[in-house]
Structure formats: C-alpha cells, structure tokens
Amino acid sequence: MKQSDFLENAENCAQMAEQATDEPTRNRYKRMEAGWRALAEEQDWLEGKIHPHCKSMSMHENAAHERRR
C-alpha cells in the first residue's frame, strides 16, 4: 500500500467518527484513524522520506530537519 492509501483510510475513519451515534463507536473510529495515520508515517520512513533518526519527530519538524541537511 502507498502512503496515500493509508491517509485515505484515515480520512474515511475520521468521517465515520463524525457520523457515529455513540461515544464508544466514535472513539473506535478515532483510534482507527490514528492507526492509519501512524501507518502512513511509517510508510514515509520505509520509503526514505523521513530520516530514521527523526522518526519520532512530527512531519513538519522532520521537513525542517531535512532542509538543514
């Protein structure tokens, strides 16, 4: 899967969370969204878009780090 696939799944989960009729369901979709976003970030790391030492940084912080290199 590509990063865009993971992000699309995350967005779908976010939309389902908004439409959820109860709190447990909303929380479940929010956790799923977070999981898909984490997979998207992991994919960036695997593809070399994020430096391995900077994996814990946010995407914004990592981009700034890469510009300084």
N, CA, C and O atoms as a printed pandas DataFrame, in Angstrom:
     atom_number atom_name residue_name chain_id  residue_number  x_coord  y_coord  z_coord
0              1         N          MET        A               1    0.838   -1.186    0.000
1              2        CA          MET        A               1    0.000    0.000    0.000
2              3         C          MET        A               1    0.879    1.244    0.000
3              4         O          MET        A               1    1.999    1.238    0.510
4              5         N          LYS        A               2    0.351    2.290   -0.574
5              6        CA          LYS        A               2    1.050    3.565   -0.610
6              7         C          LYS        A               2    0.588    4.440    0.556
7              8         O          LYS        A               2   -0.452    4.199    1.169
8              9         N          GLN        A               3    1.391    5.453    0.836
9             10        CA          GLN        A               3    1.040    6.362    1.917
10            11         C          GLN        A               3   -0.337    6.987    1.665
11            12         O          GLN        A               3   -1.121    7.159    2.599
12            13         N          SER        A               4   -0.628    7.321    0.420
13            14        CA          SER        A               4   -1.921    7.940    0.103
14            15         C          SER        A               4   -3.086    7.009    0.439
15            16         O          SER        A               4   -4.159    7.475    0.821
16            17         N          ASP        A               5   -2.882    5.693    0.300
17            18        CA          ASP        A               5   -3.926    4.736    0.670
18            19         C          ASP        A               5   -4.181    4.777    2.171
19            20         O          ASP        A               5   -5.329    4.768    2.614
20            21         N          PHE        A               6   -3.100    4.823    2.953
21            22        CA          PHE        A               6   -3.243    4.894    4.406
22            23         C          PHE        A               6   -3.960    6.173    4.822
23            24         O          PHE        A               6   -4.826    6.159    5.697
24            25         N          LEU        A               7   -3.585    7.286    4.178
25            26        CA          LEU        A               7   -4.216    8.560    4.522
26            27         C          LEU        A               7   -5.691    8.591    4.113
27            28         O          LEU        A               7   -6.516    9.188    4.804
28            29         N          GLU        A               8   -6.014    7.957    3.004
29            30        CA          GLU        A               8   -7.419    7.879    2.580
30            31         C          GLU        A               8   -8.231    7.073    3.591
31            32         O          GLU        A               8   -9.349    7.450    3.940
32            33         N          ASN        A               9   -7.662    5.962    4.058
33            34        CA          ASN        A               9   -8.338    5.170    5.086
34            35         C          ASN        A               9   -8.513    5.970    6.367
35            36         O          ASN        A               9   -9.556    5.882    7.014
36            37         N          ALA        A              10   -7.504    6.749    6.739
37            38        CA          ALA        A              10   -7.601    7.591    7.938
38            39         C          ALA        A              10   -8.731    8.600    7.785
39            40         O          ALA        A              10   -9.501    8.823    8.719
40            41         N          GLU        A              11   -8.830    9.203    6.620
41            42        CA          GLU        A              11   -9.891   10.189    6.384
42            43         C          GLU        A              11  -11.267    9.523    6.435
43            44         O          GLU        A              11  -12.217   10.097    6.967
44            45         N          ASN        A              12  -11.372    8.322    5.885
45            46        CA          ASN        A              12  -12.648    7.594    5.958
46            47         C          ASN        A              12  -13.037    7.326    7.407
47            48         O          ASN        A              12  -14.203    7.469    7.777
48            49         N          CYS        A              13  -12.064    6.938    8.225
49            50        CA          CYS        A              13  -12.342    6.704    9.645
50            51         C          CYS        A              13  -12.765    7.994   10.344
51            52         O          CYS        A              13  -13.658    7.978   11.191
52            53         N          ALA        A              14  -12.127    9.109    9.991
53            54        CA          ALA        A              14  -12.497   10.394   10.591
54            55         C          ALA        A              14  -13.943   10.746   10.247
55            56         O          ALA        A              14  -14.688   11.231   11.098
56            57         N          GLN        A              15  -14.332   10.500    9.007
57            58        CA          GLN        A              15  -15.714   10.779    8.595
58            59         C          GLN        A              15  -16.698    9.872    9.322
59            60         O          GLN        A              15  -17.767   10.320    9.737
60            61         N          MET        A              16  -16.341    8.602    9.478
61            62        CA          MET        A              16  -17.220    7.681   10.206
62            63         C          MET        A              16  -17.317    8.073   11.679
63            64         O          MET        A              16  -18.373    7.925   12.294
64            65         N          ALA        A              17  -16.219    8.571   12.242
65            66        CA          ALA        A              17  -16.254    9.022   13.639
66            67         C          ALA        A              17  -17.218   10.185   13.795
67            68         O          ALA        A              17  -17.953   10.261   14.780
68            69         N          GLU        A              18  -17.216   11.093   12.824
69            70        CA          GLU        A              18  -18.133   12.232   12.878
70            71         C          GLU        A              18  -19.585   11.791   12.805
71            72         O          GLU        A              18  -20.461   12.431   13.387
72            73         N          GLN        A              19  -19.841   10.715   12.101
73            74        CA          GLN        A              19  -21.207   10.231   11.909
74            75         C          GLN        A              19  -21.648    9.241   12.977
75            76         O          GLN        A              19  -22.814    8.846   13.009
76            77         N          ALA        A              20  -20.744    8.840   13.840
77            78        CA          ALA        A              20  -21.069    7.847   14.874
78            79         C          ALA        A              20  -22.160    8.368   15.791
79            80         O          ALA        A              20  -22.212    9.555   16.113
80            81         N          THR        A              21  -23.018    7.469   16.198
81            82        CA          THR        A              21  -24.151    7.865   17.034
82            83         C          THR        A              21  -23.901    7.683   18.525
83            84         O          THR        A              21  -24.717    8.098   19.349
84            85         N          ASP        A              22  -22.775    7.063   18.875
85            86        CA          ASP        A              22  -22.457    6.901   20.297
86            87         C          ASP        A              22  -20.958    7.051   20.517
87            88         O          ASP        A              22  -20.159    6.913   19.591
88            89         N          GLU        A              23  -20.600    7.333   21.743
89            90        CA          GLU        A              23  -19.211    7.623   22.103
90            91         C          GLU        A              23  -18.256    6.447   21.884
91            92         O          GLU        A              23  -17.168    6.657   21.348
92            93         N          PRO        A              24  -18.616    5.214   22.277
93            94        CA          PRO        A              24  -17.686    4.099   22.045
94            95         C          PRO        A              24  -17.361    3.904   20.556
95            96         O          PRO        A              24  -16.218    3.619   20.198
96            97         N          THR        A              25  -18.352    4.057   19.714
97            98        CA          THR        A              25  -18.120    3.905   18.273
98            99         C          THR        A              25  -17.253    5.043   17.755
99           100         O          THR        A              25  -16.335    4.822   16.966
100          101         N          ARG        A              26  -17.545    6.251   18.197
101          102        CA          ARG        A              26  -16.742    7.412   17.792
102          103         C          ARG        A              26  -15.279    7.218   18.209
103          104         O          ARG        A              26  -14.365    7.475   17.425
104          105         N          ASN        A              27  -15.071    6.769   19.432
105          106        CA          ASN        A              27  -13.704    6.529   19.925
106          107         C          ASN        A              27  -12.994    5.438   19.127
107          108         O          ASN        A              27  -11.800    5.542   18.848
108          109         N          ARG        A              28  -13.732    4.398   18.762
109          110        CA          ARG        A              28  -13.145    3.310   17.982
110          111         C          ARG        A              28  -12.658    3.833   16.627
111          112         O          ARG        A              28  -11.545    3.521   16.204
112          113         N          TYR        A              29  -13.486    4.624   15.951
113          114        CA          TYR        A              29  -13.079    5.171   14.653
114          115         C          TYR        A              29  -11.919    6.154   14.792
115          116         O          TYR        A              29  -11.063    6.228   13.910
116          117         N          LYS        A              30  -11.884    6.903   15.881
117          118        CA          LYS        A              30  -10.765    7.814   16.113
118          119         C          LYS        A              30   -9.461    7.044   16.319
119          120         O          LYS        A              30   -8.411    7.453   15.823
120          121         N          ARG        A              31   -9.529    5.930   17.049
121          122        CA          ARG        A              31   -8.336    5.091   17.225
122          123         C          ARG        A              31   -7.896    4.496   15.889
123          124         O          ARG        A              31   -6.702    4.428   15.598
124          125         N          MET        A              32   -8.857    4.069   15.087
125          126        CA          MET        A              32   -8.533    3.523   13.768
126          127         C          MET        A              32   -7.898    4.605   12.883
127          128         O          MET        A              32   -6.945    4.336   12.151
128          129         N          GLU        A              33   -8.429    5.816   12.958
129          130        CA          GLU        A              33   -7.847    6.928   12.199
130          131         C          GLU        A              33   -6.394    7.149   12.611
131          132         O          GLU        A              33   -5.518    7.307   11.761
132          133         N          ALA        A              34   -6.148    7.160   13.903
133          134        CA          ALA        A              34   -4.784    7.365   14.402
134          135         C          ALA        A              34   -3.863    6.242   13.927
135          136         O          ALA        A              34   -2.706    6.484   13.583
136          137         N          GLY        A              35   -4.374    5.031   13.909
137          138        CA          GLY        A              35   -3.577    3.897   13.444
138          139         C          GLY        A              35   -3.208    4.028   11.971
139          140         O          GLY        A              35   -2.065    3.772   11.594
140          141         N          TRP        A              36   -4.167    4.424   11.135
141          142        CA          TRP        A              36   -3.880    4.616    9.709
142          143         C          TRP        A              36   -2.877    5.741    9.499
143          144         O          TRP        A              36   -2.009    5.646    8.631
144          145         N          ARG        A              37   -2.992    6.805   10.285
145          146        CA          ARG        A              37   -2.031    7.913   10.138
146          147         C          ARG        A              37   -0.621    7.469   10.567
147          148         O          ARG        A              37    0.374    7.872    9.965
148          149         N          ALA        A              38   -0.553    6.646   11.601
149          150        CA          ALA        A              38    0.749    6.119   12.023
150          151         C          ALA        A              38    1.349    5.228   10.933
151          152         O          ALA        A              38    2.555    5.270   10.688
152          153         N          LEU        A              39    0.514    4.430   10.286
153          154        CA          LEU        A              39    0.999    3.595    9.181
154          155         C          LEU        A              39    1.493    4.451    8.017
155          156         O          LEU        A              39    2.479    4.106    7.367
156          157         N          ALA        A              40    0.814    5.565    7.755
157          158        CA          ALA        A              40    1.249    6.472    6.682
158          159         C          ALA        A              40    2.624    7.040    7.004
159          160         O          ALA        A              40    3.480    7.138    6.124
160          161         N          GLU        A              41    2.837    7.412    8.257
161          162        CA          GLU        A              41    4.138    7.947    8.657
162          163         C          GLU        A              41    5.210    6.856    8.571
163          164         O          GLU        A              41    6.337    7.114    8.146
164          165         N          GLU        A              42    4.852    5.655    8.972
165          166        CA          GLU        A              42    5.784    4.532    8.887
166          167         C          GLU        A              42    6.170    4.268    7.430
167          168         O          GLU        A              42    7.327    3.971    7.135
168          169         N          GLN        A              43    5.210    4.376    6.534
169          170        CA          GLN        A              43    5.485    4.178    5.114
170          171         C          GLN        A              43    6.466    5.236    4.605
171          172         O          GLN        A              43    7.361    4.930    3.817
172          173         N          ASP        A              44    6.296    6.474    5.055
173          174        CA          ASP        A              44    7.253    7.530    4.693
174          175         C          ASP        A              44    8.655    7.146    5.135
175          176         O          ASP        A              44    9.621    7.342    4.396
176          177         N          TRP        A              45    8.766    6.603    6.335
177          178        CA          TRP        A              45   10.070    6.194    6.850
178          179         C          TRP        A              45   10.645    5.060    6.004
179          180         O          TRP        A              45   11.827    5.069    5.660
180          181         N          LEU        A              46    9.797    4.083    5.671
181          182        CA          LEU        A              46   10.256    2.952    4.874
182          183         C          LEU        A              46   10.726    3.380    3.482
183          184         O          LEU        A              46   11.648    2.789    2.920
184          185         N          GLU        A              47   10.092    4.399    2.943
185          186        CA          GLU        A              47   10.453    4.893    1.617
186          187         C          GLU        A              47   11.600    5.901    1.666
187          188         O          GLU        A              47   12.012    6.420    0.629
188          189         N          GLY        A              48   12.113    6.178    2.853
189          190        CA          GLY        A              48   13.232    7.096    2.988
190          191         C          GLY        A              48   12.852    8.561    2.963
191          192         O          GLY        A              48   13.726    9.419    2.844
192          193         N          LYS        A              49   11.563    8.870    3.073
193          194        CA          LYS        A              49   11.124   10.266    3.072
194          195         C          LYS        A              49   11.343   10.919    4.427
195          196         O          LYS        A              49   11.453   12.141    4.526
196          197         N          ILE        A              50   11.406   10.101    5.468
197          198        CA          ILE        A              50   11.676   10.579    6.821
198          199         C          ILE        A              50   12.973    9.912    7.267
199          200         O          ILE        A              50   13.116    8.694    7.161
200          201         N          HIS        A              51   13.905   10.700    7.760
201          202        CA          HIS        A              51   15.178   10.176    8.225
202          203         C          HIS        A              51   14.924    9.269    9.433
203          204         O          HIS        A              51   14.163    9.649   10.323
204          205         N          PRO        A              52   15.541    8.080    9.491
205          206        CA          PRO        A              52   15.279    7.142   10.599
206          207         C          PRO        A              52   15.492    7.742   11.981
207          208         O          PRO        A              52   14.762    7.404   12.913
208          209         N          HIS        A              53   16.482    8.631   12.137
209          210        CA          HIS        A              53   16.734    9.233   13.445
210          211         C          HIS        A              53   15.682   10.258   13.810
211          212         O          HIS        A              53   15.604   10.686   14.962
212          213         N          CYS        A              54   14.879   10.655   12.850
213          214        CA          CYS        A              54   13.881   11.694   13.076
214          215         C          CYS        A              54   12.472   11.115   13.079
215          216         O          CYS        A              54   11.500   11.868   13.036
216          217         N          LYS        A              55   12.345    9.804   13.127
217          218        CA          LYS        A              55   11.046    9.170   13.012
218          219         C          LYS        A              55   10.071    9.650   14.077
219          220         O          LYS        A              55    8.869    9.716   13.823
220          221         N          SER        A              56   10.563    9.983   15.255
221          222        CA          SER        A              56    9.676   10.414   16.320
222          223         C          SER        A              56    9.256   11.871   16.172
223          224         O          SER        A              56    8.360   12.331   16.879
224          225         N          MET        A              57    9.891   12.599   15.264
225          226        CA          MET        A              57    9.519   13.996   15.034
226          227         C          MET        A              57    8.210   14.060   14.255
227          228         O          MET        A              57    7.840   13.113   13.561
228          229         N          SER        A              58    7.526   15.171   14.376
229          230        CA          SER        A              58    6.359   15.367   13.535
230          231         C          SER        A              58    6.819   15.551   12.099
231          232         O          SER        A              58    7.995   15.821   11.853
232          233         N          MET        A              59    5.915   15.408   11.160
233          234        CA          MET        A              59    6.270   15.561    9.753
234          235         C          MET        A              59    6.823   16.965    9.485
235          236         O          MET        A              59    7.748   17.128    8.689
236          237         N          HIS        A              60    6.258   17.973   10.148
237          238        CA          HIS        A              60    6.722   19.344    9.967
238          239         C          HIS        A              60    8.150   19.495   10.491
239          240         O          HIS        A              60    8.999   20.089    9.827
240          241         N          GLU        A              61    8.409   18.959   11.678
241          242        CA          GLU        A              61    9.751   19.039   12.253
242          243         C          GLU        A              61   10.757   18.288   11.386
243          244         O          GLU        A              61   11.887   18.744   11.208
244          245         N          ASN        A              62   10.350   17.138   10.848
245          246        CA          ASN        A              62   11.246   16.353   10.017
246          247         C          ASN        A              62   11.591   17.101    8.730
247          248         O          ASN        A              62   12.742   17.072    8.292
248          249         N          ALA        A              63   10.626   17.761    8.126
249          250        CA          ALA        A              63   10.884   18.527    6.899
250          251         C          ALA        A              63   11.899   19.629    7.180
251          252         O          ALA        A              63   12.794   19.869    6.369
252          253         N          ALA        A              64   11.768   20.297    8.314
253          254        CA          ALA        A              64   12.725   21.346    8.676
254          255         C          ALA        A              64   14.105   20.745    8.872
255          256         O          ALA        A              64   15.102   21.335    8.457
256          257         N          HIS        A              65   14.173   19.588    9.496
257          258        CA          HIS        A              65   15.447   18.911    9.715
258          259         C          HIS        A              65   16.089   18.563    8.369
259          260         O          HIS        A              65   17.290   18.760    8.185
260          261         N          GLU        A              66   15.308   18.058    7.450
261          262        CA          GLU        A              66   15.843   17.668    6.133
262          263         C          GLU        A              66   16.363   18.882    5.368
263          264         O          GLU        A              66   17.354   18.766    4.647
264          265         N          ARG        A              67   15.731   20.026    5.502
265          266        CA          ARG        A              67   16.194   21.240    4.813
266          267         C          ARG        A              67   17.547   21.683    5.346
267          268         O          ARG        A              67   18.353   22.246    4.605
268          269         N          ARG        A              68   17.805   21.429    6.643
269          270        CA          ARG        A              68   19.085   21.836    7.251
270          271         C          ARG        A              68   20.220   20.916    6.830
271          272         O          ARG        A              68   21.384   21.300    6.938
272          273         N          ARG        A              69   19.920   19.730    6.359
273          274        CA          ARG        A              69   20.962   18.752    5.995
274          275         C          ARG        A              69   21.658   19.101    4.735
275          276         O          ARG        A              69   22.555   18.376    4.304
